[in-house]
Amino acid sequence: MIRRCVKDPELEKFHKGMSFKSYGFFGCHKCADGEYAFRVWAPRAKSVELVLNGMIFPAELLDDGQSFAVYASAKEGDLYYYRIITYDGRTLEKCDPYAFRTDFPNSFSSVVYDLPKPEDYSGLYEASGYDVPMSVFEVNLLSWKRKEDGSYLSYKELEEELVPYVRDMGYTHVEFMPVTEFPFDGSWGYQVTGYFAPTARLGSPADFQSLVAAFHKNGIKVILDWVPAHFPKDSFGLYEFDGQPLYECPLWDRMEHSGWGTRRFDFGRGEVDSFLLSSACFLFEQYRVDGLRVDAVASMLYLDYDRAAGDFTPNAFGGNGNLEATDFIKKLNQTVKQLYPGCLMIAEESTSYPAVTRKTQEGGLGFDFKWNMGWMNDVLFYCRQDPYFRNHHHGKITFSLMYAFSERYILPLSHDEVVHVKGSIVNKMPGEYADKFAGERELLAYMYAHPGKKLNFMGYEIAQFSEWNYKSGVDYFLEKFELHAKMRVFAREINLFYRNCPQLYEIDESWNGFEWLVVDDRFNNVIAFNRYSKSGESLTVIVNFSGVDIKGYGIGVAERAKYRIVFSTDKKAFGGRGALRKKVFYTRKQTSHGKRHTLFADIPKLTCMYLIKENK
């Protein structure tokens, strides 16, 4: 049965780029028992047909002259797709861009699906500050664990295994690498064909919703990787949807990411902006996720991203900024923050673009956090060096404090750092076998003490030696070996210590929370600093990046006191040597580093220590 659809106010907002619920109009929706409406935007199609369970239903053009609709009898679980007939005589078979469920990997078809009621969860609407602990476990759901036959764990199985694991390890947040449907495992989810559908590899949308709810019940917030920068050229997806560039920009220099082999969205086109706005809002509205990590923001901001010099058309002001994408990002963050004030919007932005985390009302992009890629690159470069040569690169370990408070940062040790022959974290460390583990513990303890929130990829917590392989699970069998098992003990304990130490998270945004004590001792490879809580309590951090034990190292402090070690990476329970039996160090009235008193401490090699000041 075909009949003309009434005009919908959402359609007008869709064309103007102001719709954040276009998924409520387009796609497949039940309108009566046994009857569904199927609507699709295809403005340059000659005609559109719905193929439902192999039966063909011609669609009629709606009042806007750009969209098509079919009313047909269907039931949940039926398969459908659109057949687009172009004016040049081609027939294209396309999945529904707004489908809530897919038939992957059986076919490219979409699935008729009635969404379950969203979780009763108020977290998205509760104001959240930046003075709370944030330790994120980044995970690829397809390869955290695999079954013996190599198959995936389902959403239900992940609910039974991943949720208690993340809780027991002490993480505050979990971040899923992209889960919206994607056709190629090797893209890690970053080439999306279904912006409203959790991947069907692992189960139903209801199963995914239950997984998110299970994390919430265990006090863990959920962040999703979201990919609005580009999409793949699979024939059944968004690629030239109605026979010509539609979701992608038609301009020669803005159409493709040549390095990725993908198409770039046409930011500034109302319908495309509405599509992406609606995808983001849908993930919050339906699945109650707590935040989005927006992938590849730099590729959106710059017209010359991944292009040779001069191989682009400047913007209206003669610059290389993508003005339309910048406006879209601001609109995205404004919309999301207005609707879901407690959510997190996080930018994976790899350049020095200014004011990424400043409010849009103040001229910024409006994100809550930005990944600190500069810190990550510098600290990993430094840690790869043999301790004997680290003195030549001391600035790599201290430079981050030159800009640490210019944005609100997350310090990422992510999946990107353990692929493509970069080596795993523990394998980046120089030295003998035990030194590698000591180096990773020291790096992580330094990271937890450095201003900024924390993110670690799966496998780091057991010091996996092999690089991440998306085709297999994390090598948790390594826990039968002592140093790997003790690395997991360390990872858990440092998470718990961090969560219970306000000095390490309450003031991440200004110098009020940080004070250098030793910054320039390149010859000993030592740094030391204080972190402060809002109440003024301090935590002293001492790091010995050298390959030798140092006894009686002098650090200038303001007043007479004794200092007690409250956390040390050299602890035997963590796999360390336990070289330091002394737990308390005293100051002397002796000028050092511009201070009137000096704390003399013994520091084992490749060790990070946290100390609390106590009155003598």
MOFENMO-V72101 format. One record per backbone hydrogen bond with DSSP energy under -0.5 kcal/mol. CO is the residue of the C=O (numbers start at 1). NH is the residue of the N-H. E is the energy in kcal/mol with one decimal. If there is no record, write none. Layout:
CO:NH:E
CO:NH:E
//
This chain:
8:11:-1.4
8:12:-0.8
9:13:-1.5
10:14:-2.1
11:15:-1.8
12:16:-1.1
13:17:-0.6
13:18:-2.6
13:19:-0.8
14:17:-1.1
18:20:-0.5
21:24:-2.0
22:25:-1.3
22:26:-2.6
27:39:-2.1
29:37:-3.1
32:35:-2.4
34:74:-1.6
35:31:-2.3
35:32:-1.5
36:72:-2.3
37:29:-2.3
38:70:-2.1
39:27:-2.4
40:42:-0.6
40:68:-2.9
42:45:-1.7
47:85:-2.6
48:59:-2.8
49:51:-0.5
49:83:-3.3
50:52:-0.7
50:57:-2.9
51:53:-0.6
51:81:-1.6
52:55:-2.2
55:52:-2.9
57:50:-3.2
60:69:-2.0
62:65:-2.0
66:42:-2.2
67:62:-3.2
68:40:-2.2
69:60:-2.3
70:38:-2.9
70:72:-0.5
72:36:-2.7
75:78:-2.1
78:112:-2.9
79:53:-2.7
80:110:-3.0
81:51:-3.0
82:84:-0.6
82:94:-3.1
83:49:-2.3
83:85:-0.6
84:86:-0.6
84:92:-3.2
85:46:-2.4
85:47:-1.5
86:89:-1.5
90:86:-2.6
90:92:-0.5
92:84:-3.2
92:94:-0.6
94:82:-3.2
95:97:-0.5
96:99:-1.8
101:111:-2.3
103:106:-1.8
103:107:-0.9
109:103:-2.1
110:80:-2.4
112:77:-2.8
113:115:-0.6
119:121:-1.4
122:125:-1.7
122:126:-0.6
123:126:-0.8
124:342:-3.6
124:343:-0.6
125:127:-0.5
134:136:-0.5
134:454:-2.7
135:172:-1.7
135:173:-1.9
136:138:-0.7
136:456:-2.6
137:175:-2.4
138:458:-1.9
139:141:-0.7
139:177:-2.5
140:143:-1.5
140:144:-0.9
144:474:-2.2
145:153:-0.7
147:150:-2.4
151:147:-2.6
154:158:-2.7
155:159:-2.1
156:160:-1.4
157:161:-1.8
158:162:-1.7
158:163:-1.5
161:165:-1.3
162:166:-2.7
163:167:-2.2
164:168:-2.8
165:169:-1.8
166:171:-1.5
167:170:-1.4
172:221:-2.0
173:137:-2.0
174:176:-0.5
174:223:-2.8
175:139:-3.0
176:225:-2.2
179:199:-3.0
181:193:-2.8
181:194:-1.9
183:185:-0.5
184:187:-1.9
184:189:-0.6
185:188:-2.2
187:190:-2.0
191:183:-0.5
194:181:-0.6
194:197:-1.1
197:181:-3.0
199:202:-1.0
200:203:-0.5
202:155:-2.9
204:208:-2.1
205:209:-2.6
206:210:-2.0
207:211:-1.8
208:212:-2.1
209:213:-2.2
210:214:-2.1
211:215:-1.7
212:216:-2.0
213:217:-2.3
214:218:-0.9
215:218:-0.7
215:220:-2.6
216:219:-2.0
221:174:-2.5
222:290:-2.6
222:291:-1.1
223:176:-2.7
224:293:-2.9
226:228:-0.6
226:295:-2.7
229:265:-1.0
231:263:-3.0
234:237:-1.8
234:239:-0.5
236:95:-2.6
238:241:-1.2
238:247:-0.5
240:243:-2.1
244:242:-0.7
247:266:-2.5
251:254:-1.5
251:255:-1.1
255:264:-2.8
256:258:-0.8
257:260:-0.8
257:261:-2.0
257:262:-1.4
262:257:-2.8
263:231:-2.1
264:249:-1.7
265:267:-1.6
266:269:-1.9
268:270:-0.6
269:272:-0.5
269:273:-2.6
270:274:-2.5
271:275:-2.0
272:276:-2.3
273:277:-2.9
274:278:-2.5
275:279:-1.8
276:280:-2.3
277:281:-2.6
278:282:-2.5
279:283:-1.7
280:284:-1.4
281:285:-3.4
282:286:-3.1
282:287:-0.8
283:287:-0.6
283:289:-1.4
284:288:-1.0
286:119:-0.5
290:344:-1.9
291:224:-2.4
292:294:-0.8
292:346:-2.8
293:226:-2.5
293:295:-0.6
294:297:-0.5
294:348:-2.3
296:300:-0.6
297:300:-1.2
297:301:-1.8
298:302:-1.5
301:322:-3.0
302:305:-1.0
304:307:-1.8
308:311:-2.5
310:312:-1.0
312:314:-0.6
315:318:-2.4
319:315:-2.5
320:303:-3.7
320:304:-0.6
321:323:-1.2
322:326:-2.4
323:327:-2.3
324:328:-2.2
325:329:-2.6
326:330:-2.1
327:331:-2.5
328:332:-3.1
329:333:-2.5
330:334:-2.5
331:335:-2.6
332:336:-2.6
333:337:-2.3
334:338:-1.9
335:339:-2.1
336:340:-3.2
340:343:-2.2
344:292:-2.3
345:368:-2.8
345:369:-1.5
346:294:-3.5
346:348:-0.5
347:349:-1.2
347:371:-2.6
348:297:-1.7
348:298:-0.7
353:356:-0.6
355:358:-0.8
355:365:-2.2
356:367:-2.0
358:366:-2.1
359:362:-1.4
359:364:-2.5
360:363:-1.6
369:347:-2.6
370:410:-2.1
371:373:-1.5
372:376:-1.8
373:377:-2.6
374:378:-2.4
375:379:-2.8
376:380:-2.0
377:381:-1.9
378:382:-2.4
379:383:-2.4
380:384:-1.3
381:385:-0.6
382:385:-1.3
383:430:-0.7
386:389:-2.4
386:390:-0.7
387:390:-0.7
389:392:-1.6
390:393:-2.0
391:394:-0.8
393:396:-1.9
394:397:-1.5
394:398:-0.7
395:399:-2.5
398:401:-1.6
399:402:-2.7
400:403:-1.3
400:404:-0.8
403:406:-2.2
407:409:-0.7
408:370:-2.1
409:453:-2.3
410:372:-3.0
410:412:-0.8
411:413:-0.6
411:455:-1.7
413:457:-1.7
414:417:-1.4
415:418:-1.8
416:419:-0.6
418:468:-2.0
419:422:-1.2
424:428:-1.1
425:428:-0.8
425:429:-0.6
426:429:-0.7
432:436:-1.7
433:436:-0.6
433:437:-1.1
434:438:-2.2
435:439:-2.7
436:440:-2.0
437:441:-2.5
438:442:-2.4
439:443:-2.4
440:444:-2.6
441:445:-2.4
442:446:-2.5
443:447:-2.5
444:448:-2.5
445:449:-1.2
446:450:-1.6
453:411:-3.7
454:136:-2.7
455:413:-2.3
456:138:-2.8
457:460:-1.8
459:462:-1.1
459:464:-2.0
460:463:-1.4
465:424:-0.7
469:472:-2.0
474:476:-2.4
475:478:-2.0
476:479:-1.7
477:480:-1.7
478:481:-2.5
481:485:-2.4
482:486:-2.7
483:487:-1.4
484:488:-1.5
485:489:-1.5
486:490:-2.4
487:491:-2.8
488:492:-2.3
489:493:-2.5
490:494:-2.8
491:495:-1.5
492:496:-2.2
493:497:-2.7
494:498:-2.4
495:499:-2.3
496:500:-1.2
497:500:-0.5
498:501:-1.5
501:504:-2.2
502:505:-1.5
502:506:-2.8
510:513:-1.7
511:514:-1.3
513:532:-1.5
515:530:-2.9
518:528:-2.2
520:522:-1.9
521:525:-0.8
521:526:-1.5
525:545:-2.9
526:521:-0.5
527:543:-2.8
528:517:-2.7
528:518:-2.6
529:541:-3.3
530:515:-2.0
531:539:-2.3
533:536:-1.5
537:533:-2.3
539:531:-2.5
540:611:-2.9
541:529:-2.1
542:609:-2.9
543:527:-1.8
543:545:-0.7
544:606:-0.5
544:607:-1.1
546:606:-1.7
550:603:-3.5
553:601:-2.5
555:599:-3.4
557:597:-1.9
561:587:-1.5
562:614:-3.6
563:585:-2.8
564:612:-2.6
567:610:-2.9
568:571:-1.2
570:578:-2.4
571:574:-1.4
571:576:-2.5
572:575:-1.6
579:581:-0.8
583:565:-2.9
585:563:-3.4
586:600:-1.5
588:590:-1.9
588:598:-2.7
592:595:-2.3
595:592:-2.2
597:557:-2.7
598:588:-2.3
598:600:-0.6
599:555:-2.4
599:601:-0.6
601:553:-3.1
603:550:-2.6
604:607:-0.6
607:544:-2.9
608:569:-2.0
609:542:-2.5
610:566:-2.7
610:567:-1.4
611:540:-3.0
612:564:-2.6
614:562:-3.0
//
